[in-house]
Amino acid sequence: MILSSRSIQDRIHEPDTSRRIVITDYSTESQQPASYDLRCADSVTLAPHAVTLVSSLEWVELPGDLAATLMCRSSLGRKGVLIGGGYVDPGFRGHLTLCLVHMGSQSVSFQSGERIVQMIFHEVTDGDHWYNGQYQDSVGAIEAR
C-alpha cells in the first residue's frame, strides 16, 4: 500500500519512534497527495547527456515497516531529466544521493531548495531486517563505494 499525505503526516508525528518517519527540513509545499518532493541541497547545472549526483536537502529516516521509491517529478521528465535508481530500504538514515541523468540537449539548472524528486512510501509486511549498508548515515551526495 502507498501512503497518502495524511498517513505520511501521521507517521511524521508518530509518538512511537520505531514507526516514525523523519524528514528534517520538512516543507509543507513538498507534501503531495501520495508522495513527498525531495529538494536539492545545492544549486547545480546538469549538462546535456550527463549523469550528476545531487544530495537531497532533507535528512530521511525510514522505520522498519516502510520503504520508499524515488521518481523524478514529471515536470523534469519533460525536460529530459530522469533518475537512475531510486529505492530506499526500511531502516535507512541519511541524505539521499539522487543520480540524475539528463537526456536533453540543453543544460538544466536547479537552485538549492528546488523540488526535484518524488519519494513514494510503501508499507513493508513481515520484514525481518533493516538497511545497515555502506550508505547508512550519509551526509551529502556520496559517490559509489
C-alpha positions, 0 to 999 in steps of 0.5 A, a space after each residue: 500500500 502507498 501512503 497518502 499525505 495524511 498517513 505520511 503526516 501521521 507517521 511524521 508525528 508518530 509518538 512511537 519512534 520505531 514507526 516514525 518517519 523523519 524528514 528534517 527540513 520538512 516543507 509543507 509545499 513538498 507534501 503531495 497527495 501520495 508522495 513527498 518532493 525531495 529538494 536539492 541541497 545545492 544549486 547545480 547545472 546538469 549538462 546535456 547527456 550527463 549523469 550528476 549526483 545531487 544530495 537531497 536537502 532533507 535528512 530521511 529516516 525510514 522505520 522498519 515497516 516502510 520503504 520508499 521509491 524515488 521518481 523524478 517529478 514529471 515536470 523534469 521528465 519533460 525536460 529530459 531529466 530522469 533518475 537512475 535508481 531510486 529505492 530506499 530500504 526500511 531502516 535507512 538514515 541519511 541524505 539521499 544521493 539522487 543520480 540524475 541523468 539528463 537526456 536533453 540537449 540543453 543544460 538544466 539548472 536547479 537552485 538549492 531548495 528546488 523540488 526535484 524528486 518524488 519519494 513514494 512510501 510503501 508499507 513493508 509486511 513481515 520484514 525481518 531486517 533493516 538497511 545497515 549498508 555502506 550508505 547508512 548515515 550519509 551526509 551529502 551526495 556520496 559517490 559509489 563505494 
